[in-house]
Amino acid sequence: MLLPRCSQEHRRFEVGHIEKRRGHYRARYRDPLGRQHGKTFSRRKDAERFIRETEVDLERGDWIDPRGAALPLAHWADEFLALARRLSPTTQETYRRDLTKYILPRFGSYRLGRLPADEIENWLNDEVASGIAASSVHRHYRVLRRVLQVAVEKQRITVNPCDRVQAPRVPSREMLFLSWEQAVELLRPTPSGIGRSCTWPSTPACVGANRCLGGSVGTPKGGSAAGIASVRLSPEESPGDRSLGQQRCFQMTPRRKFGRWPFNRTSSKPA
């Protein structure tokens, strides 16, 4: 039985060499840990170019182990979630949910180094067309982008394909604010006045939680709550007030995005 003979004519480089075998050219080199790698080419000049580029990548510290780029995204997602354990439980759960439900069913079998940008764009378009909210689609995109960016940082791949993808736009919402008179009326039952303002989401005068001063602030139950704020106050906060326990509603005024509430907490007049 005759074994294939390796041609004695092979050119050596600083970190590797090229062997001719059965009409093909095998480029061989060693990584920083001394492990040998190889790639076969049909033309000698392609093999020589590959060796030269590999030498430059090794010298610069940019060399990527080809086995990392061949890792399926589903396997890398497990490593990513393990690395994310230092993050908050809420963030970890968001990553895990979006990966399991939205990302891996589409890209789980793709290799890290073979995930095309146009396929990511098709996936985003499909999600929008299926009726998923634009804000949710954008969150799925951010999760995938982060997963791939960590792969770049850990030198599994050289580039993040999401860098070549235009993220879906999330339509901005019109900000709603109480007028000065509405804010004063809302706070009127409180004994300490405006200086102890209550909290109401999306209003600069009242930002934060939905609870304050023994009362509650929110949207009215039943019907459309768009642009409506309501408040209920407890007897402990304002004893003797006949309006306690009753719902008082205010129509909120649209303002421009990034608008500021002209409200001076130390003054009894609008700024």
KOLDRENPA-624660 format. One record per residue (C-alpha): residue in one letter; residue number from 0; x, y, z. Coordinates in Angstrom, 3 decimals, padded with zeros to 6 digits. Layout:
   residuo   num         c1         c2         c3
         A   NUM          X          Y          Z
...
This chain:
   residuo   num         c1         c2         c3
         M     0    000.000    000.000    000.000
         L     1    001.478    003.293   -001.096
         L     2    001.160    006.219    001.262
         P     3    000.721    009.724   -000.131
         R     4    004.069    011.400   -000.399
         C     5    004.582    014.910    000.800
         S     6    006.557    017.037   -001.590
         Q     7    010.025    018.005   -000.341
         E     8    009.453    021.363   -001.994
         H     9    007.837    023.499    000.652
         R    10    008.447    027.055    001.703
         R    11    008.948    027.884    005.377
         F    12    007.758    031.040    007.046
         E    13    008.496    032.460    010.480
         V    14    005.578    030.697    012.224
         G    15    004.542    028.094    009.667
         H    16    005.225    026.387    006.387
         I    17    003.484    025.136    003.250
         E    18    003.450    021.525    002.093
         K    19    002.406    020.291   -001.316
         R    20    000.264    017.168   -001.178
         R    21   -001.563    015.593   -004.138
         G    22   -001.762    018.808   -006.091
         H    23   -002.926    020.892   -003.105
         Y    24   -001.061    023.145   -000.710
         R    25   -001.376    022.722    003.015
         A    26   -000.547    025.822    005.110
         R    27    000.528    024.836    008.625
         Y    28    001.312    027.069    011.584
         R    29    001.375    027.026    015.392
         D    30   -000.680    029.218    017.702
         P    31    000.727    031.036    020.769
         L    32    000.186    027.872    022.858
         G    33    002.161    025.740    020.402
         R    34   -000.851    023.918    018.978
         Q    35   -000.665    023.213    015.263
         H    36   -003.303    024.391    012.809
         G    37   -003.640    023.938    009.080
         K    38   -005.658    024.931    006.053
         T    39   -005.630    023.544    002.516
         F    40   -005.586    025.623   -000.684
         S    41   -005.630    024.743   -004.353
         R    42   -003.099    027.465   -005.234
         R    43    000.280    028.099   -003.636
         K    44   -000.094    031.886   -003.634
         D    45   -003.322    031.618   -001.632
         A    46   -001.591    029.438    000.937
         E    47    001.340    031.869    001.136
         R    48   -001.007    034.833    001.600
         F    49   -002.810    032.974    004.378
         I    50    000.440    032.265    006.214
         R    51    001.582    035.885    005.905
         E    52   -001.732    037.214    007.216
         T    53   -001.661    034.705    010.062
         E    54    001.846    035.817    010.996
         V    55    000.682    039.449    011.157
         D    56   -002.350    038.525    013.295
         L    57   -000.180    036.510    015.692
         E    58    002.327    039.336    015.983
         R    59   -000.389    041.917    016.703
         G    60   -002.307    039.674    019.065
         D    61   -005.322    039.656    016.739
         W    62   -005.228    035.973    015.921
         I    63   -008.540    034.156    016.385
         D    64   -008.713    030.425    016.966
         P    65   -010.768    029.084    014.016
         R    66   -012.433    026.609    016.354
         G    67   -014.080    029.510    018.197
         A    68   -015.620    030.920    015.036
         A    69   -016.969    027.451    014.207
         L    70   -018.859    027.269    017.524
         P    71   -022.681    027.223    017.077
         L    72   -024.419    030.259    018.502
         A    73   -026.498    028.027    020.808
         H    74   -023.307    026.736    022.466
         W    75   -021.837    030.207    022.766
         A    76   -025.100    031.445    024.319
         D    77   -024.545    029.018    027.207
         E    78   -021.060    030.439    027.749
         F    79   -022.408    033.972    027.489
         L    80   -025.065    033.347    030.146
         A    81   -022.413    031.868    032.428
         L    82   -020.328    035.028    031.994
         A    83   -023.416    037.161    032.725
         R    84   -023.847    035.792    036.253
         R    85   -022.270    038.923    037.725
         L    86   -025.151    040.995    036.289
         S    87   -028.429    041.642    038.094
         P    88   -030.972    038.776    038.189
         T    89   -033.393    040.867    036.118
         T    90   -030.832    041.403    033.362
         Q    91   -029.893    037.725    033.368
         E    92   -033.547    036.729    033.049
         T    93   -034.051    039.159    030.151
         Y    94   -031.045    037.718    028.322
         R    95   -032.160    034.140    028.956
         R    96   -035.779    034.771    027.912
         D    97   -034.955    036.636    024.711
         L    98   -032.289    034.131    023.701
         T    99   -034.538    031.135    024.312
         K   100   -037.733    032.545    022.791
         Y   101   -036.609    034.846    019.993
         I   102   -032.929    034.519    019.046
         L   103   -031.848    030.882    019.257
         P   104   -034.876    029.484    017.359
         R   105   -033.648    031.522    014.392
         F   106   -029.849    031.500    014.792
         G   107   -029.020    028.701    017.236
         S   108   -027.474    026.450    014.572
         Y   109   -025.467    029.243    012.904
         R   110   -021.730    029.253    013.528
         L   111   -020.399    032.385    015.193
         G   112   -018.169    033.231    012.265
         R   113   -020.882    032.520    009.694
         L   114   -023.738    034.726    010.896
         P   115   -024.530    037.109    007.996
         A   116   -025.690    040.653    008.651
         D   117   -028.416    040.470    006.009
         E   118   -029.960    037.470    007.764
         I   119   -030.083    039.459    010.999
         E   120   -031.882    042.258    009.154
         N   121   -034.359    039.736    007.694
         W   122   -035.025    038.426    011.200
         L   123   -035.743    041.928    012.530
         N   124   -038.060    042.653    009.602
         D   125   -039.892    039.374    010.190
         E   126   -040.435    040.247    013.849
         V   127   -041.841    043.651    012.975
         A   128   -044.109    042.095    010.318
         S   129   -045.381    039.527    012.842
         G   130   -046.735    042.324    015.032
         I   131   -044.094    042.386    017.775
         A   132   -043.767    045.874    019.251
         A   133   -040.893    047.930    017.881
         S   134   -039.473    048.421    021.376
         S   135   -039.384    044.635    021.901
         V   136   -037.766    044.055    018.515
         H   137   -035.136    046.627    019.403
         R   138   -034.488    044.852    022.716
         H   139   -034.027    041.504    020.937
         Y   140   -031.533    043.194    018.624
         R   141   -029.620    044.664    021.570
         V   142   -029.401    041.254    023.254
         L   143   -028.063    039.588    020.096
         R   144   -025.625    042.453    019.581
         R   145   -024.335    042.095    023.146
         V   146   -023.967    038.319    022.808
         L   147   -021.867    038.748    019.667
         Q   148   -019.887    041.663    021.098
         V   149   -018.777    039.515    024.034
         A   150   -017.725    036.883    021.483
         V   151   -015.506    039.543    019.871
         E   152   -014.079    040.562    023.254
         K   153   -013.322    036.917    024.084
         Q   154   -011.660    036.501    020.659
         R   155   -014.106    033.951    019.326
         I   156   -014.788    036.104    016.245
         T   157   -013.099    039.145    014.741
         V   158   -016.108    041.367    013.968
         N   159   -019.670    041.754    015.184
         P   160   -022.118    041.331    012.259
         C   161   -024.633    043.530    014.108
         D   162   -022.314    046.478    013.426
         R   163   -023.498    046.287    009.816
         V   164   -027.192    046.102    010.720
         Q   165   -029.450    049.116    011.109
         A   166   -031.396    048.754    014.334
         P   167   -035.182    049.147    014.112
         R   168   -036.431    052.566    015.086
         V   169   -038.615    052.873    018.140
         P   170   -041.227    055.640    017.677
         S   171   -040.857    058.308    020.346
         R   172   -043.802    058.871    022.646
         E   173   -045.191    062.300    023.369
         M   174   -044.292    063.301    026.927
         L   175   -047.216    064.294    029.147
         F   176   -047.020    066.802    032.005
         L   177   -049.402    068.254    034.555
         S   178   -049.985    071.967    034.318
         W   179   -049.045    074.148    037.303
         E   180   -052.672    074.417    038.385
         Q   181   -053.164    070.652    038.077
         A   182   -050.055    069.930    040.160
         V   183   -051.233    072.330    042.886
         E   184   -054.724    070.798    042.882
         L   185   -053.310    067.272    042.985
         L   186   -051.213    068.135    046.035
         R   187   -053.807    070.318    047.779
         P   188   -055.008    067.721    050.366
         T   189   -051.478    067.163    051.697
         P   190   -050.812    069.154    054.886
         S   191   -047.250    070.098    053.974
         G   192   -048.114    071.357    050.504
         I   193   -046.053    071.279    047.341
         G   194   -042.767    070.596    049.078
         R   195   -043.894    066.970    049.607
         S   196   -044.913    066.251    046.055
         C   197   -046.197    062.800    045.256
         T   198   -044.841    060.569    042.532
         W   199   -046.248    059.886    039.071
         P   200   -044.462    058.114    036.191
         S   201   -043.440    060.222    033.184
         T   202   -044.076    063.613    034.854
         P   203   -041.040    065.650    035.955
         A   204   -042.946    067.087    038.932
         C   205   -043.793    063.573    040.072
         V   206   -041.268    060.930    038.970
         G   207   -040.590    057.512    040.448
         A   208   -042.833    054.980    042.167
         N   209   -046.600    054.831    042.138
         R   210   -046.981    055.348    045.875
         C   211   -046.555    058.446    048.065
         L   212   -047.624    060.036    051.304
         G   213   -050.063    057.276    052.185
         G   214   -051.931    057.778    048.898
         S   215   -051.657    056.306    045.416
         V   216   -051.223    057.884    042.011
         G   217   -051.993    056.158    038.738
         T   218   -054.303    055.953    035.753
         P   219   -058.074    055.695    036.287
         K   220   -059.699    052.295    035.999
         G   221   -062.023    051.720    033.087
         G   222   -062.068    053.474    029.721
         S   223   -059.082    055.078    028.069
         A   224   -056.312    056.172    030.416
         A   225   -054.270    057.984    027.772
         G   226   -053.072    061.303    029.132
         I   227   -055.011    060.971    032.405
         A   228   -053.558    061.087    035.931
         S   229   -055.569    060.201    039.017
         V   230   -054.842    060.379    042.748
         R   231   -056.348    058.872    045.899
         L   232   -055.329    060.051    049.352
         S   233   -055.665    058.178    052.631
         P   234   -057.194    059.511    055.878
         E   235   -053.812    059.295    057.595
         E   236   -052.401    061.932    055.249
         S   237   -055.163    064.523    055.421
         P   238   -057.659    063.896    058.248
         G   239   -061.028    065.507    057.901
         D   240   -060.839    066.029    054.137
         R   241   -064.159    064.926    052.588
         S   242   -062.490    064.171    049.225
         L   243   -060.477    061.289    050.722
         G   244   -060.901    057.972    048.975
         Q   245   -062.400    059.674    045.930
         Q   246   -060.663    059.551    042.573
         R   247   -059.616    062.916    041.146
         C   248   -058.521    063.002    037.499
         F   249   -056.437    065.478    035.505
         Q   250   -056.015    065.773    031.750
         M   251   -052.260    065.987    031.159
         T   252   -050.722    068.398    028.653
         P   253   -048.456    067.074    025.855
         R   254   -045.009    068.646    025.748
         R   255   -042.027    068.314    023.458
         K   256   -039.580    065.459    023.915
         F   257   -036.855    066.219    026.480
         G   258   -039.076    069.083    027.736
         R   259   -038.502    070.340    031.268
         W   260   -041.158    070.947    033.873
         P   261   -040.997    074.646    034.886
         F   262   -041.411    073.879    038.558
         N   263   -039.505    075.348    041.498
         R   264   -040.074    073.259    044.605
         T   265   -039.049    076.127    046.896
         S   266   -041.436    078.628    045.362
         S   267   -045.210    078.907    045.242
         K   268   -045.114    080.210    041.674
         P   269   -044.216    078.550    038.375
         A   270   -040.649    079.291    037.258
